[in-house]
């Protein structure tokens, strides 16, 4: 990892920035300046983007003979984008191996997160999708699948994709895939 970090920084002496209470070593710099931390976060987001790229390439190769394969979809919680999450939306949207962007957990077209996803999707000519989590399970009403939240928020999340002309509205049944959930069914996974 250190060698990759040094290559990324074009600095053969670069060390990982560390908190002031960490012992200084040939790998760590407890006296890191803001610029050192900027390099660190840029490197982390580059590592994540490369991981997404490798996975997308693997899916494309595995589906090379599949005429129905339409590319890789990248899902991301809109609140988990930024340097603290090692997720640089520009780097991900720029990957030619990523064919669709999905903005999770947003219900309004005027939300800053939706606008940011839409900007990068448009800039890189990627279809943008909205996302609806239908994973909430009510044991008192078996079989009823609901949105994680109020019914009007569920409708708003669905309506967002329709109103914005999204390529798709992605529905994701999270709780039905969790082993600890009473909604889990092994035969569906």
Buried (B, 14 or more C-beta within 10 A) or exposed (E): EEEEBBEBBEEEEBBBBBEEEEEEEEEBBBEBEEEBEEBBBBBBBBBBBEEBBEBBBEBBEEBEEEEEEEBBBBEBBBEEBEBEBBBBBEBBBBBEBBBBBBBBBBBBBEBEBBEBBBBBBEEBEBBBBBBBBBBBBEEEEEEEBBBBBEEEBBEBBBBBBEEBEBBBBBBBBBBBBBEEBEBBEEEEE
